[in-house]
Amino acid sequence: GRAVAEMRVVEFDWSNEKILLASLRDISDRKKSEERLRRHQRIVASSGDLIVLVDRDLVCREANDAFLNGYPPNRLPVIGRPAAAVFGEAVFNEHLKTGLERSLSGRGHHHQCWMEMPPGGQRYVHIAFHPYNDTDQSITGPIVNLRDMTQTKSLEAQLYHSQKMEAIGTLAGGVAHDFNNLLMEIGRASCRERV
């Protein structure tokens, strides 16, 4: 079969003669791993979700393009800054701190809430926290994934309102029908009394 090889050439003197010594090493597995890593990086980079890796000290270490281009207010740097400074103390304490602590203990966590998200203002977000394990399987920090669910929440509210109005309409139609039947009975009784 075919393999990807790395060649190393070393020149040295041997009995007053210049000799080249070449060695080949099969790096096929390394190349496959590098390609798989590039694919994963492209997938994460192309996600519309805001994704950030936070370390054990709750400092932001990595972030995808959506996060870097869409979240930080005033275009302040993200990498190397405490998560509380990036998100703001109020948002951090109310929406992130518990999930970060749970992830650091090895448990994932997620919840949905309304949150102030620059530049869009109040947004309904699904926040997922996942422990990030290093190569030795120790937890080096959580991965935080924020997904904007505002449009979905708005459609759910519209559907709920529509169903509520339909139920009120059905109820009103039933009441009107019953009231109409009652009026017809009163009218018949009134006619019988006249006769």
Secondary structure, DSSP 8 states (H G I E B T S, - for coil): ----EEEEEEEEEETTEEEEEEEEEE-HHHHHHHHHHHHHHHHHHH-SSEEEEE-TTSBEEEE-HHHHHHSSGGG---TTSBHHHHH-HHHIIIIIHHHHHHHHTT--EEEEEEEEETTTEEEEEEEEEEEEE-TTS-EEEEEEEEEE-HHHHHHHHHHHHHHHHHHHHHHHHHHHHHHHHHHHHHHHHHHHHH-
